[in-house]
Every structure is written in structure tokens, then in C-alpha cells.
Amino acid sequence: QGEKMHRQRAMLHFLQKCPAIKFLSLFLFVVRMAHSWRTEQHENTAPLEDLLCVMSLFEIEKEEEEMQNSTNDVNIWEEGSGDQYITFTDDPDSPEGEAKKKIIKAATLNKLVCKLTSDTGFDQSFVDMFLMTYKSFTTPDILLSKIIQRFQAPESAKEELGEKSIHLVQMRVSVVLKKWISLYVQDFESENVLSQLQMFISFLRSSDNKTSRSNAKLLQTAYQKASESSRQSKVRMFKTAAPAPKVNMHTIFQPKISIYDIDPEEVARQLSLADFEIYHTIRPSELLGQAWSKPKTKHKSPNVLKFISRFNNLSTWVATSIIKVPKVKARTKLMARMIKIAEHLRALNNFNGCMAILSGLNQASVHRLRWTRKELPPRSVQTLAELEETLSSNNAFKVYREVLASTNPPCIPYLGVYLTDLTFIDENPNNLNGLVNFFKRRLIYNVISRVQQYQDTFYNLQPVWQIQRLLLKLPTLDEDTMHRLSLKREPRKAERAEIE
């Protein structure tokens, strides 16, 4: 499938550049490809505009050109110094009572790479911030070329700084490259970037310097390990056995098993497993620039969009399931069951799944069913109130944030909080007086690192494929249909005696 995608991208690039091909040919090609995608994915794909973006027809090349043009073409060793190249500000995280540490507020790409590979000290937190967010202000090939440029110090720099300082810079280059490869090997998938890397490794390997040859071997090994690791599934090792699934062995193998026949705790377990499978695949780059929310860039956030879609599907299924029940007593029983599932999700630290169920219970077509709610058992009412208090949006989710801060993994945080935080941060300018606003990237890093915090600790639970299969195809109704059914279940101003 990857090779096919590559061929399609190449063909689209050819059609775009070739003046002899009329627009009709391009249009027919894309329509045919869209049909192919629908067949392969077995579901509705994005609109044609999104497909064009995914295939790099318009916006991707434009964005990369803008990044290229915004990059300072001055050699990294020839750029001057002063406020026109780099500015500083106080570190807001400096301990109280101590002198404020100075951090970079804004800088050119050259100065950021110099900081990345400084001979005066290795700032691990800066390296982490830079590597996580650099795609918001440059591209992998430009960054790699700048890092290599930094390694290749001219004679004038050697005379000015001394051999020892240059050697430290070159060591830092190797350390940063190794870390970049290890953490984000997918950044080297492009033929141009990979060829640059391999040429640099060959250059080091042919050096007379023993350290350079050693670094060449380290970089090559790092790339091979990272490439192999990205193609393999992570082995999930646990010190204790997973709890036995709470299923009825006499009914679990029946072809028409219903999700409503399964223990609520087991439903919560299987939901958590399914949710985590998506959550742990979300990459930092998917959370840059609000890519998930823009039609022209959302192809950059496939796993974020899957996670959002999963949330929406679960939420709508909860509402649909309740509204489809014709009688109040049965409807109340099902609502109580949904609250119980949400309670178990909370116990499993699956805040995202818990919020999805609360969202379904609070959809307008369900929330208006006052007689259904009035007949809920007191225990369900209390549980619902506690869950809603924990996940309340009041004061920017203050209670939830406090609860999450003391939560140990495994955990699936509510992604909506982070997306909201990133949206607010993104209102700040990307550049300040022509310099990269790195303070903004620091704020972005702080949010994304919290998303990453729980991604590597898996749930020690046993998948039950019969339940998983049901959860992947949750039946839902559209909003208008749910509203009409809701009015039918409990007409406006109807008394209890007037409804079933």
C-alpha cells in the first residue's frame, strides 16, 4: 500500500507540473484514485479537497515552499550576532527566590541550531522541545542540511573558537542526530532526507578522525534500530497475569451476541483496549498547527482524527441506544447501565472514554428525557454527578487536571483538553520580527509532552475479539432522527402517565 501511495504521489506531481496535460486529465485521475481509496478503506473517505491535500497536489508543496523561503540562507557560521538574530526572556519555570534563568524567546533557524549543538553546554530540555516542534517552522531536509552545515566548520571558525570547541560542536551534532533518528525516524522517510543522512554518514566513515568514524557507526546503527522498531509491534510485557475476562462462556461464542448482554466492567475494559490502540499511535507532529481542525492540513493528523472519530462514535452510540428504547423503565435501565460503564472507565483511568459516554448522556435528544432521568436509581444519579464534577469544563477543567496530575498509568487522558490548550496557544504569532517564536514552541511542547506521558504504558487486559468486533461497529443515528425519536418518546410537556 505504501508503494502504491508513492506511485500515486509521483503521478500527481507529474500531472501538476506537466503543462501538456489538461486539467480534465488531472481531475479524472484524482476521481479514479478517490474511488480506489473508498474501495480499499471500506468506508467513506474524506472530501475531494482533503484527498488532493493528502496527495500533495496543492497545499503541501506550498507550505514547504513557504518554509524554504522563510529560512535564512546565510551559512550558519557566517550569521552575525545581536537582537536581530536572537532574543531572550526570563524562564517562567525558574524556582522562586532564585535568579531568573534566561531562555530563548525568538531566533533565526541558524541560532536555534547553534543552541541545539552548543559547545558550552548540552541543554537536554531544549533539544527535546526543538525536535518535537521544529516541523512548525522548518522541514526535515532543511534542518538536516543546517545540522550538517554546523558540523562542517570553516577554517576561520576553527581559528576563532579553537579545535576543542569545534570538536565539542561536532560531538553535539552526532548526539542530536542520534536522538533525532531514535525518536523520529519517520522524519527520514523522504528520499531526499535519507540520502542526505547517508551521505553524511559516509563522509564521517571516510574521515581520518577516529571519533568521526565511531560516530558514523553509531548513527548507522541508530537508524537501523529505529527503522526496525518502527516496523515491529511493541512487545507488551507485564509482571502479573491479566484478569480473566468477565464473560459468559456459554453466550460469548454465539453469532448474535449483544453488547448489552456483556458485563459493564468488561465493556469498559474492551473499550479501553480499543481506545488505547489509537491513543498510543498519536505522533507529536499531528498536534502542531491545529492540523487536525483544518481541511487542508488534517491529513497530517490521521491518528488524532481517528481518536476524535472514536470519541464521537461512542458518544453518539450512547445517545442512539437510549433513544431507541421505546419504554421509560427499559430506557432508564439502559441509561443506568451506560453510567455504570462510565464509572468503570473512570476506574480504569480512561478519561477520554468516560467523557464520551457523559457527552452521549448530555446530548440534547437524551438530556431532555426528564422522566427517564427521574427514574434513575439514586446510586446512578450520585455516580453521574461525581463523574460530571470530575470532568467538568469549569475553570478550564481545573478538577480534571488536578485528578490527572495524581493519576498513575495506564491512563487515557481526555484529548479535548489538550486540543483546546493547543488552539489557545496557536493564537500567538509563529514569528516575532521575522524570528521563530520559540517561546510559543516551548508552550506547545509542554502540552504535547503531557499527551505523550501515558502513551507507553499499556493496559494489562485480555482482548476479547467478540466484544472488540462489536465495539468497532457501534450503530448510530443522525441528529435529526434522534431528535424526532426523542420527541416521540417523551413529547414536550407530557406528564408521566401520558408516556409509556
Solvent accessible surface area in square Angstrom, and as a share of the most:
residue,aa,sasa,rsa
1,Q,150,0.67
2,G,58,0.56
3,E,136,0.61
4,K,69,0.29
5,M,58,0.26
6,H,122,0.55
7,R,143,0.52
8,Q,21,0.09
9,R,98,0.36
10,A,55,0.43
11,M,89,0.40
12,L,0,0.00
13,H,89,0.40
14,F,109,0.45
15,L,19,0.10
16,Q,64,0.28
17,K,112,0.48
18,C,31,0.19
19,P,134,0.85
20,A,86,0.67
21,I,56,0.28
22,K,160,0.68
23,F,144,0.60
24,L,115,0.57
25,S,50,0.32
26,L,17,0.09
27,F,83,0.35
28,L,95,0.47
29,F,31,0.13
30,V,3,0.02
31,V,65,0.38
32,R,150,0.55
33,M,7,0.03
34,A,7,0.06
35,H,124,0.55
36,S,27,0.18
37,W,39,0.14
38,R,111,0.41
39,T,84,0.49
40,E,67,0.30
41,Q,81,0.36
42,H,164,0.73
43,E,114,0.51
44,N,143,0.73
45,T,35,0.20
46,A,44,0.34
47,P,88,0.55
48,L,66,0.33
49,E,80,0.36
50,D,6,0.03
51,L,8,0.04
52,L,30,0.15
53,C,3,0.02
54,V,35,0.20
55,M,2,0.01
56,S,16,0.10
57,L,2,0.01
58,F,95,0.40
59,E,33,0.15
60,I,25,0.13
61,E,34,0.15
62,K,108,0.46
63,E,37,0.17
64,E,88,0.39
65,E,99,0.44
66,E,95,0.43
67,M,42,0.19
68,Q,88,0.39
69,N,125,0.64
70,S,83,0.54
71,T,14,0.08
72,N,42,0.21
73,D,128,0.66
74,V,65,0.37
75,N,50,0.25
76,I,7,0.03
77,W,46,0.16
78,E,129,0.58
79,E,19,0.09
80,G,34,0.33
81,S,94,0.60
82,G,34,0.32
83,D,112,0.58
84,Q,119,0.53
85,Y,50,0.19
86,I,29,0.15
87,T,39,0.23
88,F,112,0.47
89,T,37,0.22
90,D,64,0.33
91,D,14,0.07
92,P,80,0.51
93,D,106,0.55
94,S,13,0.09
95,P,79,0.50
96,E,175,0.78
97,G,90,0.87
98,E,111,0.50
99,A,96,0.75
100,K,107,0.45
101,K,113,0.48
102,K,126,0.54
103,I,10,0.05
104,I,8,0.04
105,K,83,0.35
106,A,1,0.01
107,A,0,0.00
108,T,15,0.09
109,L,12,0.06
110,N,1,0.00
111,K,31,0.13
112,L,0,0.00
113,V,0,0.00
114,C,26,0.16
115,K,71,0.30
116,L,2,0.01
117,T,0,0.00
118,S,17,0.11
119,D,36,0.19
120,T,125,0.73
121,G,35,0.34
122,F,66,0.28
123,D,37,0.19
124,Q,80,0.35
125,S,53,0.34
126,F,4,0.02
127,V,1,0.01
128,D,35,0.18
129,M,11,0.05
130,F,0,0.00
131,L,4,0.02
132,M,12,0.05
133,T,0,0.00
134,Y,1,0.00
135,K,64,0.27
136,S,32,0.21
137,F,21,0.09
138,T,1,0.01
139,T,13,0.07
140,P,27,0.17
141,D,41,0.21
142,I,13,0.06
143,L,0,0.00
144,L,0,0.00
145,S,47,0.30
146,K,12,0.05
147,I,0,0.00
148,I,24,0.12
149,Q,49,0.22
150,R,18,0.07
151,F,12,0.05
152,Q,92,0.41
153,A,12,0.09
154,P,53,0.34
155,E,115,0.52
156,S,75,0.48
157,A,9,0.07
158,K,55,0.23
159,E,143,0.64
160,E,144,0.64
161,L,80,0.40
162,G,28,0.27
163,E,124,0.55
164,K,162,0.69
165,S,24,0.16
166,I,4,0.02
167,H,78,0.35
168,L,57,0.28
169,V,1,0.00
170,Q,41,0.18
171,M,62,0.27
172,R,48,0.18
173,V,0,0.00
174,S,8,0.05
175,V,64,0.37
176,V,0,0.00
177,L,0,0.00
178,K,84,0.35
179,K,53,0.22
180,W,0,0.00
181,I,0,0.00
182,S,61,0.39
183,L,94,0.47
184,Y,23,0.09
185,V,18,0.10
186,Q,37,0.17
187,D,9,0.05
188,F,1,0.00
189,E,132,0.59
190,S,55,0.35
191,E,144,0.64
192,N,81,0.42
193,V,4,0.02
194,L,49,0.24
195,S,49,0.32
196,Q,38,0.17
197,L,0,0.00
198,Q,56,0.25
199,M,139,0.62
200,F,5,0.02
201,I,0,0.00
202,S,54,0.35
203,F,95,0.40
204,L,1,0.00
205,R,121,0.44
206,S,91,0.59
207,S,31,0.20
208,D,143,0.74
209,N,74,0.38
210,K,160,0.68
211,T,48,0.28
212,S,13,0.08
213,R,101,0.37
214,S,57,0.37
215,N,10,0.05
216,A,1,0.00
217,K,151,0.64
218,L,87,0.43
219,L,1,0.01
220,Q,37,0.16
221,T,53,0.31
222,A,9,0.07
223,Y,38,0.15
224,Q,92,0.41
225,K,135,0.57
226,A,12,0.09
227,S,14,0.09
228,E,85,0.38
229,S,68,0.44
230,S,77,0.49
231,R,177,0.65
232,Q,124,0.55
233,S,102,0.66
234,K,116,0.49
235,V,122,0.70
236,R,103,0.38
237,M,161,0.72
238,F,86,0.36
239,K,209,0.89
240,T,99,0.57
241,A,95,0.74
242,A,36,0.28
243,P,59,0.37
244,A,79,0.61
245,P,30,0.19
246,K,92,0.39
247,V,36,0.21
248,N,84,0.43
249,M,123,0.55
250,H,164,0.73
251,T,50,0.29
252,I,6,0.03
253,F,135,0.56
254,Q,92,0.41
255,P,124,0.78
256,K,187,0.79
257,I,18,0.09
258,S,36,0.24
259,I,14,0.07
260,Y,88,0.33
261,D,107,0.56
262,I,8,0.04
263,D,58,0.30
264,P,29,0.18
265,E,41,0.18
266,E,1,0.01
267,V,0,0.00
268,A,0,0.00
269,R,22,0.08
270,Q,0,0.00
271,L,0,0.00
272,S,0,0.00
273,L,22,0.11
274,A,9,0.07
275,D,2,0.01
276,F,4,0.02
277,E,78,0.35
278,I,34,0.17
279,Y,0,0.00
280,H,40,0.18
281,T,54,0.31
282,I,7,0.03
283,R,109,0.40
284,P,12,0.07
285,S,35,0.22
286,E,4,0.02
287,L,3,0.01
288,L,15,0.08
289,G,33,0.31
290,Q,35,0.16
291,A,4,0.03
292,W,22,0.08
293,S,64,0.41
294,K,84,0.36
295,P,72,0.45
296,K,96,0.41
297,T,21,0.12
298,K,56,0.24
299,H,43,0.19
300,K,85,0.36
301,S,0,0.00
302,P,67,0.42
303,N,24,0.12
304,V,0,0.00
305,L,54,0.27
306,K,114,0.49
307,F,2,0.01
308,I,51,0.26
309,S,64,0.41
310,R,20,0.07
311,F,32,0.13
312,N,77,0.39
313,N,46,0.24
314,L,3,0.01
315,S,5,0.03
316,T,31,0.18
317,W,3,0.01
318,V,0,0.00
319,A,0,0.00
320,T,2,0.01
321,S,6,0.04
322,I,0,0.00
323,I,0,0.00
324,K,101,0.43
325,V,29,0.16
326,P,71,0.44
327,K,113,0.48
328,V,1,0.00
329,K,153,0.65
330,A,51,0.39
331,R,0,0.00
332,T,9,0.05
333,K,157,0.66
334,L,19,0.10
335,M,0,0.00
336,A,19,0.15
337,R,46,0.17
338,M,1,0.00
339,I,3,0.01
340,K,83,0.35
341,I,2,0.01
342,A,0,0.00
343,E,40,0.18
344,H,39,0.17
345,L,0,0.00
346,R,67,0.24
347,A,79,0.62
348,L,38,0.19
349,N,30,0.15
350,N,0,0.00
351,F,0,0.00
352,N,4,0.02
353,G,1,0.01
354,C,0,0.00
355,M,25,0.11
356,A,0,0.00
357,I,0,0.00
358,L,7,0.03
359,S,39,0.25
360,G,0,0.00
361,L,1,0.00
362,N,62,0.32
363,Q,45,0.20
364,A,83,0.64
365,S,9,0.06
366,V,0,0.00
367,H,100,0.44
368,R,65,0.24
369,L,0,0.00
370,R,100,0.37
371,W,40,0.14
372,T,0,0.00
373,R,48,0.17
374,K,130,0.55
375,E,67,0.30
376,L,13,0.06
377,P,59,0.37
378,P,115,0.72
379,R,136,0.50
380,S,14,0.09
381,V,74,0.42
382,Q,103,0.46
383,T,7,0.04
384,L,13,0.07
385,A,56,0.44
386,E,87,0.39
387,L,8,0.04
388,E,62,0.28
389,E,112,0.50
390,T,23,0.13
391,L,6,0.03
392,S,29,0.19
393,S,73,0.47
394,N,109,0.56
395,N,122,0.62
396,A,67,0.52
397,F,30,0.13
398,K,105,0.45
399,V,64,0.37
400,Y,1,0.00
401,R,79,0.29
402,E,98,0.44
403,V,36,0.21
404,L,17,0.08
405,A,91,0.70
406,S,93,0.60
407,T,19,0.11
408,N,115,0.59
409,P,62,0.39
410,P,42,0.27
411,C,0,0.00
412,I,0,0.00
413,P,1,0.01
414,Y,35,0.13
415,L,6,0.03
416,G,20,0.20
417,V,1,0.00
418,Y,5,0.02
419,L,19,0.10
420,T,64,0.37
421,D,26,0.13
422,L,6,0.03
423,T,50,0.29
424,F,132,0.55
425,I,22,0.11
426,D,34,0.17
427,E,130,0.58
428,N,63,0.32
429,P,75,0.47
430,N,76,0.39
431,N,81,0.42
432,L,46,0.23
433,N,160,0.82
434,G,71,0.69
435,L,10,0.05
436,V,16,0.09
437,N,10,0.05
438,F,0,0.00
439,F,53,0.22
440,K,5,0.02
441,R,2,0.01
442,R,26,0.09
443,L,58,0.29
444,I,7,0.03
445,Y,38,0.14
446,N,49,0.25
447,V,5,0.03
448,I,1,0.00
449,S,35,0.23
450,R,98,0.36
451,V,1,0.01
452,Q,61,0.27
453,Q,117,0.52
454,Y,4,0.01
455,Q,15,0.06
456,D,105,0.55
457,T,53,0.31
458,F,22,0.09
459,Y,12,0.04
460,N,37,0.19
461,L,24,0.12
462,Q,92,0.41
463,P,88,0.55
464,V,14,0.08
465,W,156,0.55
466,Q,11,0.05
467,I,0,0.00
468,Q,32,0.14
469,R,102,0.37
470,L,47,0.23
471,L,0,0.00
472,L,120,0.60
473,K,160,0.68
474,L,13,0.06
475,P,81,0.51
476,T,58,0.34
477,L,51,0.25
478,D,88,0.45
479,E,137,0.62
480,D,95,0.49
481,T,33,0.19
482,M,4,0.02
483,H,77,0.34
484,R,152,0.55
485,L,35,0.18
486,S,0,0.00
487,L,44,0.22
488,K,147,0.62
489,R,35,0.13
490,E,4,0.02
491,P,62,0.39
492,R,163,0.60
493,K,188,0.80
494,A,8,0.06
495,E,98,0.44
496,R,67,0.24
497,A,103,0.80
498,E,123,0.55
499,I,18,0.09
500,E,118,0.53
